[in-house]
Amino acid sequence: MTAHPEPGRPRALLLVALFGLIVPNGLLVYWLAAEFHGLGAILHDTLALAFILDALLALVILSIYFARRPIGRVHWGWFIVCSLVGGLGFSLPFYYWLNLPRTLR
C-alpha cells in the first residue's frame, strides 16, 4: 500500500523549500557581497570547513541513495542541481515535492 501525503503537506513542502532557499542563501549572498575576503579565509576556518564537508558528504550519500532507489520519476541528477542552487534545506523538500504524483501537488 502506498502512503499518500496528508492534505496540505505538498504546500508545506514548498514552504519549507522556499524558506531553505531564501534564508540560508540570503545569508550566503549577503556574506559574499559584504564580508567575503577570499578563499584563504575559508580554508583557515576549521568550523566552516567542517560544515562544508558535512554538507558535501550528506549530498553524496543522498545522491547515491536516490540514484539506487528512485523516489519518483524525476531523475536524481536534479537533486544535485537543486542542492547546488539552494542547499540541502531547499533541495530535500523540493525534490520530494517534484516526485509527488501530479494529482497530489
ABEGO torsion letter per residue (X at the ends): XBBBBBBGAAAAAAAAAAAAAAAAAAAAAAAAAAABAEAAAAAABAAAAAAAAAAAAAAAAAAAAAAABBABABBAAAAAAAAAAAEAAAAAAAAAAAABBAAAX
